[in-house]
C-alpha cells in the first residue's frame, strides 16, 4: 500500500523583486534544465504563492519552478492602482523576461488563469505553454457588467429571471460604488469564518480546508492597502474577453477542470473554450474550484506529463 503524500505546512521561503517601484514576492525551486521551460504558477483571487505549496516541491523535481504573488495579493505590495488583467499581464511578462530569462509555461488557477491567458495571448514571446485550472474571465456572450473580471468570475449570484437579475444588478452596482458599503463588505468577507464558509462551497474535499489555508487567505487582508485593492475590484473595467484572447493564442493549451466547482459549470465552460481553441488538451477531475490544492498528486502528474510533450 502506497504511503500518503505528506505536504509542507509552512510557507516556502521566497524573495522580493522590484516592479514599477513595488515589492513583488515570488518563490523559486528546482534547477534550470537545458531545453526545458520553467513553470510559473499563478494563484487565484484572494490566494497567494502559499496555495501552491502542495505542488512546488514535486514539480521542481522535473522543472525549474516559480510561483508569484500578483500585485495586490499575498506578500506583494498593495498600492492604490486600477487592478486588471492588463496590469497582471504586464507584471507576468516583465517577471518572465527579467527574472526567469526565457519563455515559461504558465499555470494559473481562477483569476490567475485569466491573467496567464492575457499574457500568453498578448505577449506570445514569453509563453512556451499555458495550463488553466478552472480559469476565470468572461466570454463575449456573457451578460455585460461593469465589474472587473475578478469580481464577476468569483462572485456569481444564482440565476434569476431577466427582470429580477437586471434589478438586482443595478441595485448592487449602485450600492457597491459607495465606499462605506465596500468597506463593510471587505470587513465581512475577510472574517476567518466567512473565508472557511466560502471555501466549503467550492472545495469538494472539505478535509483540504485547513486552518493553515484559512490563515493564508486571511493574513494578506491585514496588510496596508488591502482594502484599496478590494475596492478597486468594483470599479475596474472588464478586461479582454476570453474568446478574443483564445483567438490570439498560439501556444499549446492544457485545461484541468475541477468538475465539482460550484462557481462555474465546467462542462459548459469547456465547450466555450473548445469553440475558440479546438486543439486544447483537457481533463475533468473529481475536485472543486482549486484542483491543485484538493488533488495535488493527480494535478502534478498531469502537468509533468503534458509539459514533457511540448
VEXGU-697042 format. One record per atom (N, C-alpha, C): residue in three letters; z negated, y, x negated. Coordinates in steps of 0.05 Angstrom, whole numbers, padded with zeros to 5 digits, always signed. Layout:
AlaZYX/...
//
This chain:
Unk+00000-00024-00017/Unk+00000+00000+00000/Unk+00000+00025-00018/Unk+00018+00043-00013/Unk+00021+00067-00029/Unk-00002+00087-00023/Unk-00014+00097-00044/Unk-00036+00116-00040/Unk-00025+00143-00029/Unk-00042+00155-00012/Unk-00034+00181-00001/Unk-00032+00202-00023/Unk-00013+00220-00020/Unk-00010+00242-00039/Unk-00033+00261-00037/Unk-00044+00269-00059/Unk-00066+00289-00059/Unk-00053+00315-00067/Unk-00055+00336-00050/Unk-00043+00361-00056/Unk-00064+00381-00065/Unk-00056+00401-00082/Unk-00075+00420-00092/Unk-00086+00438-00069/Unk-00111+00444-00071/Unk-00124+00462-00050/Unk-00127+00490-00061/Unk-00126+00494-00087/Unk-00129+00521-00098/Unk-00101+00533-00102/Unk-00100+00559-00104/Unk-00075+00573-00108/Unk-00064+00567-00136/Unk-00038+00565-00138/Unk-00025+00561-00163/Unk-00024+00588-00177/Unk-00034+00590-00202/Unk-00033+00616-00216/Unk-00005+00628-00218/Unk-00003+00654-00214/Unk+00023+00667-00216/Unk+00021+00692-00233/Unk+00042+00709-00230/Unk+00043+00734-00245/Unk+00057+00755-00229/Unk+00058+00779-00239/Unk+00070+00801-00225/Unk+00095+00811-00239/Unk+00114+00819-00222/Unk+00139+00832-00231/Unk+00141+00859-00218/Unk+00149+00879-00232/Unk+00152+00906-00221/Unk+00179+00909-00209/Unk+00180+00916-00183/Unk+00205+00921-00170/Unk+00204+00947-00154/Unk+00221+00966-00162/Unk+00222+00992-00149/Unk+00194+01005-00149/Unk+00179+01001-00170/Unk+00152+01013-00172/Unk+00130+00998-00158/Unk+00136+00975-00148/Unk+00116+00959-00133/Unk+00111+00932-00146/Unk+00086+00923-00144/Unk+00079+00896-00154/Unk+00090+00874-00136/Unk+00104+00855-00147/Unk+00114+00832-00132/Unk+00103+00807-00145/Unk+00089+00791-00130/Unk+00076+00767-00140/Unk+00095+00743-00139/Unk+00094+00726-00159/Unk+00110+00702-00159/Unk+00097+00680-00175/Unk+00105+00656-00170/Unk+00095+00632-00184/Unk+00119+00618-00197/Unk+00115+00608-00221/Unk+00136+00593-00235/Unk+00125+00567-00245/Unk+00141+00545-00242/Unk+00132+00519-00251/Unk+00157+00503-00260/Unk+00153+00485-00279/Unk+00176+00469-00288/Unk+00191+00482-00311/Unk+00209+00467-00323/Unk+00224+00477-00346/Unk+00253+00481-00338/Unk+00266+00501-00352/Unk+00294+00505-00348/Unk+00309+00479-00356/Unk+00329+00472-00341/Unk+00345+00448-00347/Unk+00374+00456-00348/Unk+00387+00448-00370/Unk+00415+00455-00374/Unk+00432+00444-00351/Unk+00448+00461-00340/Unk+00467+00452-00319/Unk+00455+00449-00292/Unk+00429+00455-00288/Unk+00416+00453-00262/Unk+00405+00480-00254/Unk+00410+00488-00229/Unk+00399+00514-00220/Unk+00369+00513-00215/Unk+00357+00536-00217/Unk+00328+00538-00209/Unk+00326+00538-00179/Unk+00303+00531-00169/Unk+00297+00533-00140/Unk+00280+00558-00135/Unk+00286+00573-00115/Unk+00270+00596-00107/Unk+00260+00592-00079/Unk+00234+00590-00075/Unk+00222+00584-00049/Unk+00213+00610-00036/Unk+00220+00614-00011/Unk+00215+00639+00003/Unk+00200+00634+00029/Unk+00176+00644+00031/Unk+00158+00638+00053/Unk+00166+00652+00079/Unk+00153+00645+00101/Unk+00158+00657+00127/Unk+00140+00680+00134/Unk+00142+00689+00159/Unk+00127+00711+00170/Unk+00096+00706+00167/Unk+00082+00724+00154/Unk+00053+00722+00152/Unk+00044+00703+00130/Unk+00062+00689+00117/Unk+00055+00669+00096/Unk+00058+00681+00068/Unk+00058+00664+00048/Unk+00059+00672+00020/Unk+00067+00649+00003/Unk+00066+00653-00023/Unk+00071+00631-00042/Unk+00052+00608-00038/Unk+00028+00613-00027/Unk+00009+00592-00022/Unk+00019+00571-00003/Unk+00038+00578+00014/Unk+00048+00560+00035/Unk+00066+00538+00022/Unk+00073+00541-00003/Unk+00090+00522-00017/Unk+00073+00505-00037/Unk+00047+00505-00035/Unk+00031+00491-00055/Unk+00035+00461-00054/Unk+00043+00450-00031/Unk+00048+00422-00029/Unk+00076+00414-00040/Unk+00092+00434-00047/Unk+00119+00428-00055/Unk+00125+00435-00084/Unk+00112+00455-00095/Unk+00119+00466-00121/Unk+00116+00445-00143/Unk+00093+00431-00144/Unk+00088+00412-00165/Unk+00108+00389-00165/Unk+00114+00378-00142/Unk+00133+00355-00141/Unk+00161+00365-00147/Unk+00170+00387-00136/Unk+00197+00397-00142/Unk+00200+00404-00171/Unk+00179+00414-00184/Unk+00181+00422-00212/Unk+00183+00399-00231/Unk+00180+00374-00221/Unk+00185+00350-00238/Unk+00214+00347-00244/Unk+00231+00358-00226/Unk+00260+00355-00229/Unk+00275+00382-00234/Unk+00262+00404-00226/Unk+00276+00430-00228/Unk+00256+00452-00237/Unk+00267+00473-00248/Unk+00251+00497-00252/Unk+00247+00510-00224/Unk+00223+00516-00217/Unk+00216+00525-00190/Unk+00202+00552-00191/Unk+00211+00569-00174/Unk+00198+00595-00169/Unk+00191+00598-00140/Unk+00168+00610-00134/Unk+00162+00618-00107/Unk+00154+00648-00108/Unk+00162+00663-00088/Unk+00158+00692-00089/Unk+00145+00702-00063/Unk+00127+00722-00066/Unk+00117+00736-00043/Unk+00135+00759-00036/Unk+00147+00759-00013/Unk+00163+00782-00004/Unk+00147+00807-00004/Unk+00159+00829-00010/Unk+00145+00855-00008/Unk+00133+00858+00019/Unk+00107+00865+00020/Unk+00093+00867+00046/Unk+00077+00843+00053/Unk+00079+00821+00037/Unk+00065+00796+00044/Unk+00050+00785+00020/Unk+00031+00767+00026/Unk+00017+00754+00005/Unk+00003+00772-00014/Unk+00007+00767-00040/Unk-00006+00784-00061/Unk+00013+00806-00070/Unk+00036+00809-00059/Unk+00054+00831-00066/Unk+00044+00857-00053/Unk+00054+00879-00064/Unk+00046+00905-00053/Unk+00055+00908-00024/Unk+00042+00927-00010/Unk+00048+00932+00018/Unk+00052+00962+00022/Unk+00073+00972+00010/Unk+00078+01001+00014/Unk+00089+01007+00042/Unk+00088+01032+00049/Unk+00097+01041+00075/Unk+00127+01045+00073/Unk+00142+01025+00082/Unk+00171+01024+00080/Unk+00183+01014+00106/Unk+00210+01015+00108/Unk+00224+01002+00130/Unk+00230+00973+00121/Unk+00215+00954+00132/Unk+00219+00926+00124/Unk+00241+00914+00140/Unk+00259+00900+00125/Unk+00282+00889+00138/Unk+00294+00867+00121/Unk+00313+00852+00132/Unk+00327+00832+00117/Unk+00342+00844+00093/Unk+00352+00869+00096/Unk+00366+00882+00073/Unk+00347+00888+00050/Unk+00322+00896+00056/Unk+00303+00902+00035/Unk+00297+00876+00020/Unk+00291+00855+00035/Unk+00283+00830+00022/Unk+00307+00817+00008/Unk+00331+00820+00019/Unk+00356+00811+00005/Unk+00358+00824-00022/Unk+00353+00850-00024/Unk+00355+00864-00049/Unk+00333+00856-00068/Unk+00309+00851-00057/Unk+00287+00841-00074/Unk+00294+00814-00086/Unk+00304+00796-00070/Unk+00310+00769-00080/Unk+00333+00770-00100/Unk+00353+00787-00095/Unk+00375+00789-00113/Unk+00366+00799-00140/Unk+00350+00820-00141/Unk+00340+00831-00166/Unk+00322+00811-00180/Unk+00306+00796-00165/Unk+00289+00776-00177/Unk+00306+00754-00191/Unk+00326+00745-00177/Unk+00343+00724-00189/Unk+00357+00734-00214/Unk+00368+00758-00213/Unk+00383+00769-00236/Unk+00365+00777-00259/Unk+00342+00788-00253/Unk+00325+00799-00274/Unk+00304+00779-00284/Unk+00294+00761-00268/Unk+00273+00743-00276/Unk+00284+00715-00281/Unk+00298+00703-00261/Unk+00308+00676-00265/Unk+00332+00676-00284/Unk+00350+00695-00282/Unk+00371+00698-00301/Unk+00397+00683-00295/Unk+00397+00665-00275/Unk+00421+00650-00267/Unk+00420+00646-00237/Unk+00443+00637-00226/Unk+00444+00630-00198/Unk+00421+00611-00191/Unk+00410+00614-00167/Unk+00389+00597-00158/Unk+00396+00584-00131/Unk+00383+00562-00125/Unk+00383+00551-00098/Unk+00359+00562-00083/Unk+00364+00576-00061/Unk+00343+00588-00046/Unk+00334+00569-00023/Unk+00308+00566-00019/Unk+00297+00550+00003/Unk+00279+00569+00018/Unk+00285+00575+00043/Unk+00270+00594+00059/Unk+00261+00582+00086/Unk+00236+00587+00093/Unk+00225+00579+00118/Unk+00223+00603+00137/Unk+00232+00600+00161/Unk+00229+00620+00182/Unk+00240+00647+00174/Unk+00224+00668+00172/Unk+00234+00694+00163/Unk+00245+00693+00135/Unk+00233+00676+00118/Unk+00243+00673+00091/Unk+00271+00660+00091/Unk+00276+00644+00111/Unk+00303+00632+00114/Unk+00323+00654+00120/Unk+00316+00672+00138/Unk+00334+00694+00144/Unk+00340+00712+00120/Unk+00318+00719+00105/Unk+00322+00735+00081/Unk+00339+00721+00060/Unk+00335+00694+00058/Unk+00351+00679+00039/Unk+00380+00677+00047/Unk+00385+00675+00074/Unk+00412+00675+00084/Unk+00426+00701+00079/Unk+00412+00724+00082/Unk+00423+00750+00076/Unk+00432+00751+00047/Unk+00415+00741+00029/Unk+00421+00742+00001/Unk+00446+00724-00005/Unk+00445+00699+00005/Unk+00467+00680-00002/Unk+00494+00690+00010/Unk+00493+00702+00033/Unk+00518+00711+00046/Unk+00529+00736+00034/Unk+00511+00755+00028/Unk+00520+00782+00020/Unk+00519+00787-00010/Unk+00506+00769-00025/Unk+00504+00770-00054/Unk+00511+00742-00066/Unk+00535+00732-00061/Unk+00541+00705-00068/Unk+00539+00698-00098/Unk+00540+00719-00115/Unk+00539+00714-00144/Unk+00511+00705-00153/Unk+00491+00706-00134/Unk+00464+00699-00141/Unk+00455+00672-00130/Unk+00471+00660-00112/Unk+00463+00636-00097/Unk+00480+00612-00104/Unk+00467+00591-00115/Unk+00481+00566-00120/Unk+00481+00548-00096/Unk+00462+00553-00078/Unk+00459+00537-00054/Unk+00438+00549-00036/Unk+00437+00540-00011/Unk+00418+00551+00008/Unk+00406+00529+00025/Unk+00379+00529+00027/Unk+00364+00510+00044/Unk+00348+00525+00064/Unk+00353+00520+00090/Unk+00339+00534+00111/Unk+00320+00515+00125/Unk+00295+00523+00129/Unk+00276+00507+00144/Unk+00267+00522+00168/Unk+00276+00514+00192/Unk+00270+00528+00217/Unk+00274+00559+00213/Unk+00298+00565+00205/Unk+00304+00593+00198/Unk+00304+00612+00222/Unk+00295+00636+00217/Unk+00294+00657+00238/Unk+00320+00673+00238/Unk+00321+00692+00256/Unk+00344+00710+00257/Unk+00360+00707+00283/Unk+00370+00730+00294/Unk+00385+00729+00319/Unk+00415+00724+00315/Unk+00427+00711+00334/Unk+00456+00709+00336/Unk+00467+00731+00354/Unk+00493+00736+00352/Unk+00505+00758+00367/Unk+00502+00754+00397/Unk+00501+00729+00406/Unk+00499+00724+00435/Unk+00471+00723+00445/Unk+00451+00730+00427/Unk+00424+00733+00435/Unk+00420+00760+00447/Unk+00403+00762+00468/Unk+00398+00787+00481/Unk+00390+00808+00461/Unk+00402+00832+00461/Unk+00396+00852+00442/Unk+00367+00862+00445/Unk+00356+00871+00423/Unk+00328+00881+00423/Unk+00325+00901+00401/Unk+00307+00920+00404/Unk+00302+00940+00383/Unk+00282+00929+00362/Unk+00271+00906+00368/Unk+00251+00894+00349/Unk+00266+00883+00325/Unk+00251+00883+00302/Unk+00262+00872+00278/Unk+00266+00842+00281/Unk+00282+00830+00262/Unk+00286+00801+00263/Unk+00260+00786+00259/Unk+00240+00798+00246/Unk+00215+00784+00242/Unk+00200+00780+00268/Unk+00197+00803+00283/Unk+00183+00801+00308/Unk+00198+00785+00328/Unk+00224+00789+00330/Unk+00240+00775+00351/Unk+00239+00745+00347/Unk+00240+00736+00322/Unk+00241+00707+00317/Unk+00214+00694+00317/Unk+00193+00709+00312/Unk+00166+00697+00310/Unk+00150+00699+00336/Unk+00156+00719+00353/Unk+00142+00723+00378/Unk+00162+00721+00400/Unk+00162+00698+00413/Unk+00182+00693+00434/Unk+00168+00687+00460/Unk+00168+00706+00479/Unk+00155+00701+00505/Unk+00170+00680+00521/Unk+00157+00667+00540/Unk+00171+00647+00557/Unk+00195+00660+00571/Unk+00215+00643+00577/Unk+00239+00653+00591/Unk+00231+00663+00619/Unk+00241+00685+00627/Unk+00236+00697+00653/Unk+00262+00704+00666/Unk+00263+00707+00693/Unk+00287+00717+00706/Unk+00295+00743+00693/Unk+00321+00749+00695/Unk+00332+00772+00681/Unk+00317+00798+00687/Unk+00312+00804+00713/Unk+00299+00829+00721/Unk+00271+00830+00710/Unk+00257+00808+00712/Unk+00229+00807+00702/Unk+00229+00810+00671/Unk+00248+00797+00658/Unk+00250+00798+00629/Unk+00256+00826+00620/Unk+00274+00840+00634/Unk+00281+00867+00627/Unk+00257+00886+00631/Unk+00243+00883+00653/Unk+00220+00900+00659/Unk+00198+00895+00638/Unk+00193+00869+00633/Unk+00172+00862+00613/Unk+00180+00874+00585/Unk+00206+00871+00578/Unk+00215+00881+00552/Unk+00212+00911+00550/Unk+00220+00925+00571/Unk+00219+00954+00570/Unk+00190+00964+00568/Unk+00172+00952+00583/Unk+00144+00960+00582/Unk+00132+00953+00554/Unk+00138+00929+00544/Unk+00127+00921+00519/Unk+00137+00939+00496/Unk+00163+00946+00497/Unk+00173+00964+00476/Unk+00159+00991+00477/Unk+00155+01001+00501/Unk+00141+01027+00504/Unk+00113+01025+00493/Unk+00098+01004+00500/Unk+00070+01001+00492/Unk+00069+00999+00461/Unk+00086+00982+00450/Unk+00083+00976+00422/Unk+00094+00997+00403/Unk+00106+01018+00415/Unk+00113+01041+00399/Unk+00089+01059+00394/Unk+00067+01055+00409/Unk+00044+01071+00406/Unk+00026+01061+00383/Unk+00019+01079+00364/Unk+00003+01070+00341/Unk-00023+01056+00348/Unk-00036+01066+00369/Unk-00062+01054+00376/Unk-00058+01025+00386/Unk-00037+01021+00402/Unk-00031+00994+00412/Unk-00024+00975+00389/Unk-00009+00985+00370/Unk-00002+00970+00346/Unk-00027+00962+00330/Unk-00045+00981+00328/Unk-00070+00976+00313/Unk-00087+00955+00326/Unk-00089+00957+00353/Unk-00104+00936+00368/Unk-00092+00909+00365/Unk-00065+00907+00367/Unk-00051+00882+00364/Unk-00056+00871+00335/Unk-00055+00888+00316/Unk-00059+00880+00288/Unk-00087+00868+00285/Unk-00107+00883+00295/Unk-00135+00873+00292/Unk-00139+00847+00307/Unk-00126+00844+00329/Unk-00128+00819+00345/Unk-00115+00796+00330/Unk-00090+00800+00322/Unk-00074+00778+00311/Unk-00084+00768+00284/Unk-00100+00785+00270/Unk-00110+00777+00243/Unk-00137+00762+00244/Unk-00148+00759+00268/Unk-00173+00744+00270/Unk-00168+00714+00263/Unk-00186+00703+00248/Unk-00182+00675+00239/Unk-00178+00656+00262/Unk-00192+00659+00284/Unk-00189+00641+00306/Unk-00162+00644+00320/Unk-00151+00668+00319/Unk-00124+00673+00331/Unk-00103+00661+00312/Unk-00107+00664+00286/Unk-00088+00651+00267/Unk-00087+00621+00271/Unk-00111+00609+00274/Unk-00113+00580+00278/Unk-00099+00572+00304/Unk-00104+00587+00325/Unk-00093+00581+00351/Unk-00062+00583+00351/Unk-00052+00603+00337/Unk-00023+00606+00334/Unk-00011+00583+00319/Unk-00024+00574+00297/Unk-00014+00552+00281/Unk-00014+00526+00298/Unk-00035+00523+00315/Unk-00036+00499+00331/Unk-00013+00497+00351/Unk-00001+00520+00358/Unk+00021+00520+00376/Unk+00047+00511+00363/Unk+00049+00514+00337/Unk+00075+00509+00323/Unk+00073+00487+00302/Unk+00050+00476+00297/Unk+00047+00453+00280/Unk+00044+00428+00297/Unk+00060+00407+00291/Unk+00057+00382+00305/Unk+00033+00367+00295/Unk+00029+00366+00269/Unk+00007+00352+00256/Unk-00016+00372+00253/Unk-00036+00371+00272/Unk-00058+00390+00272/Unk-00076+00387+00247/Unk-00075+00364+00235/Unk-00092+00360+00211/Unk-00083+00376+00187/Unk-00058+00386+00189/Unk-00047+00403+00167/Unk-00058+00432+00169/Unk-00071+00438+00192/Unk-00081+00465+00196/Unk-00110+00466+00185/Unk-00112+00471+00160/Unk-00138+00471+00146/Unk-00150+00498+00145/Unk-00176+00499+00138/Unk-00189+00525+00134/Unk-00175+00541+00112/Unk-00165+00526+00091/Unk-00151+00540+00069/Unk-00126+00553+00079/Unk-00111+00540+00096/Unk-00086+00551+00107/Unk-00092+00576+00123/Unk-00112+00575+00140/Unk-00120+00599+00156/Unk-00128+00622+00137/Unk-00144+00615+00117/Unk-00153+00636+00098/Unk-00129+00648+00082/Unk-00110+00631+00075/Unk-00086+00641+00061/Unk-00070+00661+00077/Unk-00070+00658+00104/Unk-00056+00677+00121/Unk-00074+00701+00127/Unk-00100+00697+00129/Unk-00118+00719+00135/Unk-00121+00738+00112/Unk-00124+00728+00088/Unk-00131+00744+00065/Unk-00113+00768+00060/Unk-00086+00765+00061/Unk-00069+00789+00056/Unk-00072+00811+00078/Unk-00082+00803+00101/Unk-00085+00823+00123/Unk-00107+00843+00116/Unk-00123+00837+00096/Unk-00145+00856+00088/Unk-00135+00876+00067/Unk-00111+00872+00057/Unk-00101+00889+00035/Unk-00094+00917+00046/Unk-00095+00936+00028/Unk-00087+00963+00034/Unk-00057+00963+00042/Unk-00050+00975+00064/Unk-00023+00977+00072/Unk-00014+00955+00092/Unk-00032+00935+00096/Unk-00024+00912+00113/Unk-00018+00921+00142/Unk-00033+00940+00152/Unk-00027+00949+00179/Unk+00000+00963+00180/Unk+00007+00979+00160/Unk+00033+00993+00160/Unk+00056+00973+00160/Unk+00053+00951+00145/Unk+00074+00930+00145/Unk+00076+00919+00173/Unk+00054+00912+00186/Unk+00054+00901+00213/Unk+00067+00920+00232/Unk+00060+00946+00231/Unk+00070+00965+00250/Unk+00101+00969+00246/Unk+00110+00967+00222/Unk+00139+00971+00217/Unk+00156+00950+00230/Unk+00144+00927+00236/Unk+00160+00905+00249/Unk+00168+00913+00277/Unk+00155+00932+00289/Unk+00161+00940+00316/Unk+00181+00963+00318/Unk+00188+00974+00294/Unk+00206+00997+00294/Unk+00231+00994+00277/Unk+00230+00974+00259/Unk+00253+00970+00242/Unk+00277+00959+00258/Unk+00301+00970+00255/Unk+00324+00959+00269/Unk+00330+00930+00260/Unk+00343+00915+00278/Unk+00351+00888+00271/Unk+00370+00888+00247/Unk+00369+00867+00232/Unk+00388+00863+00210/Unk+00414+00851+00221/Unk+00431+00842+00202/Unk+00456+00830+00209/Unk+00452+00804+00225/Unk+00469+00799+00243/Unk+00467+00774+00260/Unk+00473+00750+00243/Unk+00460+00727+00250/Unk+00463+00703+00235/Unk+00492+00693+00235/Unk+00506+00695+00257/Unk+00534+00685+00258/Unk+00552+00701+00239/Unk+00547+00727+00236/Unk+00562+00743+00218/Unk+00556+00735+00189/Unk+00531+00729+00183/Unk+00523+00721+00156/Unk+00536+00693+00150/Unk+00535+00675+00169/Unk+00547+00649+00165/Unk+00577+00650+00159/Unk+00590+00668+00172/Unk+00619+00672+00167/Unk+00624+00682+00138/Unk+00605+00695+00127/Unk+00608+00706+00099/Unk+00598+00685+00078/Unk+00584+00665+00087/Unk+00571+00646+00068/Unk+00592+00628+00055/Unk+00589+00624+00029/Unk+00608+00607+00015/Unk+00594+00584-00001/Unk+00568+00585-00004/Unk+00554+00565-00020/Unk+00546+00541-00002/Unk+00540+00518-00014/Unk+00530+00495+00002/Unk+00505+00502+00018/Unk+00503+00489+00042/Unk+00481+00495+00060/Unk+00468+00470+00070/Unk+00442+00468+00067/Unk+00425+00446+00078/Unk+00406+00459+00098/Unk+00404+00447+00122/Unk+00384+00456+00141/Unk+00365+00433+00148/Unk+00339+00439+00146/Unk+00318+00420+00154/Unk+00304+00431+00179/Unk+00306+00416+00200/Unk+00294+00424+00226/Unk+00269+00409+00232/Unk+00247+00423+00236/Unk+00223+00412+00248/Unk+00228+00412+00278/Unk+00233+00388+00289/Unk+00244+00387+00317/Unk+00223+00393+00338/Unk+00197+00392+00330/Unk+00176+00398+00349/Unk+00168+00427+00349/Unk+00184+00444+00338/Unk+00178+00473+00337/Unk+00179+00485+00365/Unk+00157+00497+00373/Unk+00157+00510+00400/Unk+00168+00538+00400/Unk+00174+00549+00376/Unk+00185+00576+00375/Unk+00215+00575+00376/Unk+00228+00552+00373/Unk+00257+00551+00375/Unk+00265+00523+00383/Unk+00288+00521+00397/Unk+00299+00495+00404/Unk+00317+00487+00381/Unk+00307+00468+00365/Unk+00321+00461+00340/Unk+00350+00450+00346/Unk+00353+00433+00366/Unk+00379+00421+00372/Unk+00399+00443+00381/Unk+00390+00461+00398/Unk+00408+00482+00407/Unk+00415+00501+00385/Unk+00395+00508+00369/Unk+00400+00526+00346/Unk+00418+00513+00326/Unk+00415+00487+00322/Unk+00433+00472+00304/Unk+00462+00475+00313/Unk+00467+00473+00339/Unk+00495+00476+00349/Unk+00506+00504+00342/Unk+00489+00524+00343/Unk+00498+00551+00336/Unk+00505+00553+00307/Unk+00489+00541+00290/Unk+00494+00542+00261/Unk+00520+00526+00255/Unk+00523+00503+00267/Unk+00547+00487+00262/Unk+00573+00501+00273/Unk+00570+00516+00293/Unk+00593+00530+00304/Unk+00605+00549+00283/Unk+00588+00562+00268/Unk+00597+00582+00249/Unk+00598+00572+00220/Unk+00586+00549+00215/Unk+00587+00537+00188/Unk+00587+00507+00190/Unk+00611+00496+00197/Unk+00612+00467+00204/Unk+00605+00448+00182/Unk+00609+00456+00157/Unk+00605+00438+00135/Unk+00577+00436+00124/Unk+00558+00444+00140/Unk+00530+00442+00131/Unk+00520+00413+00131/Unk+00498+00408+00117/Unk+00483+00383+00118/Unk+00457+00389+00133/Unk+00447+00371+00149/Unk+00422+00376+00163/Unk+00407+00351+00170/Unk+00381+00354+00173/Unk+00363+00332+00181/Unk+00344+00342+00202/Unk+00338+00326+00222/Unk+00318+00332+00242/Unk+00293+00316+00236/Unk+00271+00330+00234/Unk+00246+00318+00224/Unk+00224+00319+00246/Unk+00206+00301+00244/Unk+00184+00299+00263/Unk+00161+00318+00254/Unk+00166+00344+00258/Unk+00148+00365+00249/Unk+00152+00390+00266/Unk+00135+00410+00262/Unk+00138+00435+00276/Unk+00153+00456+00260/Unk+00143+00481+00262/Unk+00157+00504+00251/Unk+00158+00504+00220/Unk+00139+00491+00207/Unk+00136+00491+00178/Unk+00137+00463+00167/Unk+00159+00449+00167/Unk+00160+00421+00159/Unk+00152+00417+00130/Unk+00157+00437+00113/Unk+00149+00434+00084/Unk+00119+00431+00081/Unk+00104+00442+00100/Unk+00075+00440+00098/Unk+00064+00416+00113/Unk+00077+00408+00135/Unk+00068+00385+00151/Unk+00076+00358+00139/Unk+00100+00356+00130/Unk+00110+00331+00119/Unk+00123+00336+00091/Unk+00107+00345+00072/Unk+00118+00354+00046/Unk+00133+00332+00031/Unk+00123+00307+00033/Unk+00136+00285+00018/Unk+00165+00282+00027/Unk+00170+00282+00053/Unk+00197+00279+00063/Unk+00214+00303+00055/Unk+00203+00327+00058/Unk+00218+00351+00052/Unk+00225+00353+00022/Unk+00205+00347+00006/Unk+00210+00348-00023/Unk+00232+00328-00031/Unk+00232+00304-00020/Unk+00252+00284-00026/Unk+00280+00293-00017/Unk+00281+00304+00007/Unk+00307+00314+00017/Unk+00318+00336+00000/Unk+00301+00355-00008/Unk+00310+00377-00024/Unk+00320+00367-00051/Unk+00305+00350-00064/Unk+00313+00340-00090/Unk+00339+00324-00089/Unk+00342+00307-00069/Unk+00367+00292-00066/Unk+00391+00310-00061/Unk+00388+00330-00044/Unk+00410+00347-00038/Unk+00418+00365-00061/Unk+00398+00377-00075/Unk+00404+00395-00097/Unk+00419+00379-00119/Unk+00412+00354-00123/Unk+00425+00338-00144/Unk+00455+00334-00139/Unk+00464+00340-00114/Unk+00492+00335-00108/Unk+00510+00360-00109/Unk+00497+00383-00113/Unk+00513+00408-00112/Unk+00521+00417-00140/
//
